[in-house]
Amino acid sequence: MSKRISLALILCIASLPAFAQTKPDIALPSEEAVNGFLKYTFGFEEGTTWRIIKIQPSSNGLAEVNVVVAQKEQQAAYKLLVTPDGKHVVVGDVIPFGVKPFEPVRKQLEAGATGPAKGPSAAAVTIVEFSDFQCPHCKDAQPVIEKLLAAHPEVKFVFQNFPLAMHDWARKAASYGDCVAQANPDAFWKFSNSVFEKQGDITLSNSDEQLTALADAAGVKGADIAACAAKPATDSHVQKSLDLGAAVEVTSTPTFFINGRKVSNIAGIPDEVLTKILAFHAKEDK
């Protein structure tokens, strides 16, 4: 691979929503229009289904449509940005512009990302991960993060719950994880690693039993964690993390932010590129 980093790669790994002022008179497409578009886009494949999650104004002045499409037992989330005339759509994120384009998200995360953390509290670079315990891609990303943090102990890492609605036991696991972190912050990392390792064995019907046992194995009292996880206050804390993710326009997991720079596919970025990004932000974000 060439050592020269292409603009396409930078835009791919750093895509973020713009932070233009939201217009109050944004025209929103109807559900009929969205369903018609999805039918003509995906309907040629027999058995394909879709679900509209939300139709709302976006922060960049366009209408935003969030949908989930299921094809052959696989699901994918899409964000569609519809132009004011209702005739065109942009798929994906709009990249911000400015002298320090990632600063608004960085500040949002500094104030709101209060999940389990490791690394220096006053680190020059902070990585925030929005993750889902039931997400296979989140499981695959963990070794990459562990390797990165081992090579860069000067970096702070924060884990934020972002259980997706399409996963039936993910929100419960998020509540268990939240309670483990409250009981013993160090135990959280052992618990989270074990949940990802056992991901294929956990189902909705056995999730309480499995998660309680994994909490015990992490060094906290599983019965107490189960009781804590069932409390409305715990679910409210998980929802707060979801709301933070939505505010910085997380639409899939895992999503990472390096000092506010959005990185959706961290496992696909070469080590030398990640190292350069960390060094750049350590220098420029002082």
C-alpha positions as CSV (number, residue, x, y, z in Angstrom):
1,M,0.0,0.0,0.0
2,S,1.3,3.5,-0.8
3,K,2.3,5.6,2.1
4,R,0.5,8.5,0.6
5,I,-2.9,8.8,2.2
6,S,-5.6,9.6,-0.4
7,L,-8.3,12.1,0.2
8,A,-10.9,9.4,-0.5
9,L,-9.5,7.4,2.5
10,I,-9.6,10.4,4.8
11,L,-13.1,11.2,3.8
12,C,-14.2,7.6,4.3
13,I,-12.8,7.2,7.8
14,A,-13.6,10.7,8.9
15,S,-17.1,11.3,7.6
16,L,-19.2,13.3,10.0
17,P,-22.5,15.3,9.8
18,A,-22.3,18.9,9.1
19,F,-23.3,21.3,11.9
20,A,-25.2,23.9,9.9
21,Q,-28.1,25.6,11.7
22,T,-31.3,23.5,11.4
23,K,-34.0,25.1,9.3
24,P,-37.4,25.1,10.9
25,D,-39.2,24.8,7.5
26,I,-37.5,21.6,6.2
27,A,-40.0,19.7,4.0
28,L,-40.2,16.0,5.1
29,P,-41.0,13.2,2.7
30,S,-44.1,11.1,3.4
31,E,-43.9,7.5,4.5
32,E,-45.6,6.7,1.1
33,A,-42.7,8.3,-0.7
34,V,-40.1,6.6,1.4
35,N,-41.7,3.2,1.0
36,G,-42.0,3.7,-2.8
37,F,-38.3,4.7,-3.0
38,L,-37.3,1.6,-1.0
39,K,-39.5,-0.7,-3.1
40,Y,-37.9,0.5,-6.3
41,T,-34.4,0.4,-4.7
42,F,-34.5,-3.0,-3.0
43,G,-37.7,-4.6,-4.1
44,F,-36.2,-6.6,-7.0
45,E,-34.7,-9.0,-4.4
46,E,-37.4,-11.5,-3.3
47,G,-37.9,-11.6,0.5
48,T,-36.4,-8.2,1.1
49,T,-38.1,-6.2,3.8
50,W,-37.6,-2.7,5.3
51,R,-38.7,-0.7,8.2
52,I,-38.8,3.1,8.5
53,I,-37.3,4.1,11.9
54,K,-37.6,7.9,11.7
55,I,-38.3,10.8,9.4
56,Q,-37.0,14.0,10.8
57,P,-35.2,17.3,10.0
58,S,-31.4,16.9,10.0
59,S,-28.8,19.4,11.4
60,N,-27.6,20.1,7.8
61,G,-30.9,21.5,6.4
62,L,-32.0,18.4,4.7
63,A,-34.7,15.8,5.6
64,E,-33.2,12.8,7.2
65,V,-34.8,9.3,6.9
66,N,-33.5,6.4,8.9
67,V,-34.4,2.9,7.7
68,V,-33.4,-0.7,8.3
69,V,-33.3,-3.1,5.3
70,A,-33.3,-6.9,5.8
71,Q,-32.0,-9.2,3.0
72,K,-31.3,-12.9,3.4
73,E,-31.1,-12.8,7.2
74,Q,-28.8,-9.8,7.2
75,Q,-29.9,-6.3,8.3
76,A,-28.4,-2.9,7.4
77,A,-29.2,0.5,8.7
78,Y,-29.3,3.4,6.2
79,K,-29.5,7.2,6.6
80,L,-31.0,8.9,3.6
81,L,-30.7,12.7,3.2
82,V,-33.5,14.0,1.0
83,T,-33.1,17.3,-0.9
84,P,-35.7,20.0,-0.4
85,D,-37.3,19.4,-3.7
86,G,-37.9,15.8,-2.8
87,K,-36.3,14.5,-6.0
88,H,-32.9,13.4,-4.9
89,V,-31.3,11.6,-1.9
90,V,-27.8,11.4,-0.5
91,V,-26.9,8.2,1.2
92,G,-24.6,8.5,4.2
93,D,-23.0,11.4,6.1
94,V,-22.4,14.9,5.1
95,I,-18.8,15.9,5.9
96,P,-18.3,19.1,7.9
97,F,-16.2,22.0,6.9
98,G,-14.2,24.6,8.8
99,V,-10.9,25.3,10.5
100,K,-11.5,22.7,13.2
101,P,-14.4,20.6,11.7
102,F,-14.4,17.9,14.4
103,E,-14.5,20.3,17.4
104,P,-18.3,20.5,17.9
105,V,-18.6,16.7,18.3
106,R,-15.4,16.5,20.4
107,K,-17.0,19.0,22.9
108,Q,-20.3,17.1,22.9
109,L,-18.5,13.9,23.7
110,E,-16.2,15.5,26.4
111,A,-19.4,16.7,28.2
112,G,-21.6,13.6,27.6
113,A,-19.5,10.5,27.2
114,T,-19.4,9.3,30.8
115,G,-19.2,5.5,30.1
116,P,-16.5,3.2,31.4
117,A,-13.1,4.6,30.6
118,K,-9.5,3.6,30.8
119,G,-6.3,5.5,30.1
120,P,-5.1,8.9,31.3
121,S,-8.0,11.1,32.4
122,A,-6.2,14.2,30.9
123,A,-5.1,12.5,27.7
124,A,-4.6,14.6,24.6
125,V,-6.5,12.1,22.5
126,T,-9.7,10.4,23.5
127,I,-11.4,7.5,21.6
128,V,-15.1,7.1,22.2
129,E,-16.8,3.9,21.0
130,F,-20.5,3.5,20.6
131,S,-21.1,-0.3,20.8
132,D,-23.7,-3.0,20.9
133,F,-23.0,-6.3,22.8
134,Q,-25.0,-8.3,20.3
135,C,-23.3,-6.8,17.2
136,P,-20.9,-9.1,15.4
137,H,-18.9,-6.2,14.0
138,C,-18.5,-4.8,17.5
139,K,-17.0,-8.2,18.6
140,D,-14.6,-8.1,15.6
141,A,-13.5,-4.6,16.5
142,Q,-12.4,-5.4,20.1
143,P,-9.1,-7.0,19.3
144,V,-8.3,-4.0,17.0
145,I,-9.0,-1.6,19.9
146,E,-7.0,-3.6,22.4
147,K,-4.0,-3.7,20.1
148,L,-4.3,0.0,19.5
149,L,-4.5,0.9,23.2
150,A,-1.6,-1.4,24.0
151,A,0.5,0.4,21.5
152,H,-0.7,3.9,22.6
153,P,-1.1,3.9,26.4
154,E,-1.3,7.7,26.3
155,V,-4.8,7.5,24.7
156,K,-8.0,7.6,26.7
157,F,-10.8,5.2,25.7
158,V,-14.5,5.5,26.6
159,F,-17.1,2.8,26.0
160,Q,-20.7,4.0,25.3
161,N,-23.7,1.7,25.1
162,F,-25.6,2.0,21.8
163,P,-27.8,-1.1,21.6
164,L,-29.6,-1.3,18.3
165,A,-33.4,-1.9,18.2
166,M,-32.9,-4.8,15.8
167,H,-31.1,-6.9,18.4
168,D,-33.4,-8.5,20.9
169,W,-31.1,-8.9,24.0
170,A,-28.6,-6.0,23.4
171,R,-30.4,-3.4,25.5
172,K,-30.5,-5.9,28.4
173,A,-26.8,-6.6,28.1
174,A,-26.2,-2.8,28.1
175,S,-28.0,-2.5,31.4
176,Y,-26.0,-5.3,32.9
177,G,-22.8,-3.7,31.6
178,D,-23.9,-0.4,33.1
179,C,-24.5,-2.0,36.5
180,V,-21.2,-3.9,36.4
181,A,-19.3,-0.6,35.7
182,Q,-21.1,1.1,38.6
183,A,-20.2,-1.8,41.0
184,N,-16.6,-2.2,39.9
185,P,-15.2,-0.1,36.9
186,D,-12.3,-2.6,36.4
187,A,-14.7,-5.6,36.3
188,F,-16.5,-4.0,33.4
189,W,-13.7,-4.7,30.9
190,K,-13.6,-8.4,31.9
191,F,-17.4,-8.5,31.6
192,S,-17.6,-6.8,28.2
193,N,-14.9,-9.1,26.8
194,S,-16.7,-12.2,28.0
195,V,-20.1,-11.0,26.6
196,F,-18.5,-10.6,23.2
197,E,-16.8,-14.0,23.5
198,K,-20.1,-15.7,24.4
199,Q,-22.2,-13.6,21.9
200,G,-23.2,-16.7,19.9
201,D,-24.4,-18.6,23.0
202,I,-26.7,-15.8,24.3
203,T,-30.3,-15.6,23.3
204,L,-33.2,-13.5,24.5
205,S,-34.6,-16.5,26.5
206,N,-31.3,-17.3,28.3
207,S,-29.9,-13.8,28.5
208,D,-30.6,-13.1,32.2
209,E,-29.0,-16.4,33.2
210,Q,-26.0,-15.9,30.9
211,L,-25.4,-12.3,31.8
212,T,-25.7,-13.0,35.5
213,A,-23.1,-15.8,35.2
214,L,-20.7,-13.5,33.3
215,A,-21.1,-10.8,35.9
216,D,-20.2,-13.3,38.6
217,A,-17.2,-14.4,36.6
218,A,-16.1,-10.8,36.2
219,G,-15.8,-10.5,39.9
220,V,-19.0,-8.8,41.0
221,K,-22.2,-10.4,42.5
222,G,-24.3,-11.5,39.6
223,A,-27.6,-11.4,41.5
224,D,-27.1,-7.8,42.5
225,I,-26.2,-6.9,39.0
226,A,-29.3,-8.6,37.7
227,A,-31.4,-6.6,40.2
228,C,-29.7,-3.4,39.2
229,A,-30.2,-4.1,35.5
230,A,-34.0,-4.4,35.9
231,K,-34.4,-1.0,37.5
232,P,-35.9,1.8,35.3
233,A,-33.1,4.1,36.4
234,T,-30.6,1.8,34.7
235,D,-32.5,1.7,31.5
236,S,-32.7,5.5,31.6
237,H,-29.0,5.7,31.8
238,V,-28.7,3.4,28.8
239,Q,-31.1,5.7,27.0
240,K,-29.0,8.7,27.8
241,S,-26.1,7.0,26.1
242,L,-28.3,6.3,23.1
243,D,-29.4,9.9,23.0
244,L,-25.8,11.0,23.0
245,G,-25.1,8.7,20.1
246,A,-28.1,10.0,18.2
247,A,-27.0,13.6,18.9
248,V,-23.6,13.0,17.2
249,E,-25.5,11.0,14.5
250,V,-24.4,7.4,15.2
251,T,-26.5,5.2,13.0
252,S,-24.6,1.9,13.2
253,T,-22.2,0.0,15.5
254,P,-19.4,0.1,16.2
255,T,-18.8,3.8,15.6
256,F,-15.7,5.4,17.0
257,F,-14.8,9.0,17.5
258,I,-11.1,10.1,17.8
259,N,-11.2,13.6,19.3
260,G,-14.5,14.0,17.5
261,R,-13.4,12.5,14.2
262,K,-15.9,9.8,13.2
263,V,-14.4,6.4,12.3
264,S,-17.0,3.8,11.3
265,N,-14.7,0.9,10.1
266,I,-11.7,1.0,12.4
267,A,-10.8,-2.6,11.6
268,G,-10.3,-1.6,8.0
269,I,-7.8,1.2,8.6
270,P,-4.1,0.3,8.4
271,D,-2.2,0.6,11.7
272,E,0.1,3.2,10.3
273,V,-2.8,5.4,9.3
274,L,-4.4,5.1,12.8
275,T,-1.1,6.0,14.3
276,K,-0.8,9.1,12.1
277,I,-4.4,10.2,13.1
278,L,-3.6,9.9,16.8
279,A,-0.4,11.8,16.5
280,F,-2.1,14.5,14.4
281,H,-4.8,15.1,17.0
282,A,-2.4,15.0,19.9
283,K,-0.5,17.9,18.2
284,E,-3.4,19.9,16.7
285,D,-6.0,19.7,19.5
286,K,-3.9,21.1,22.3
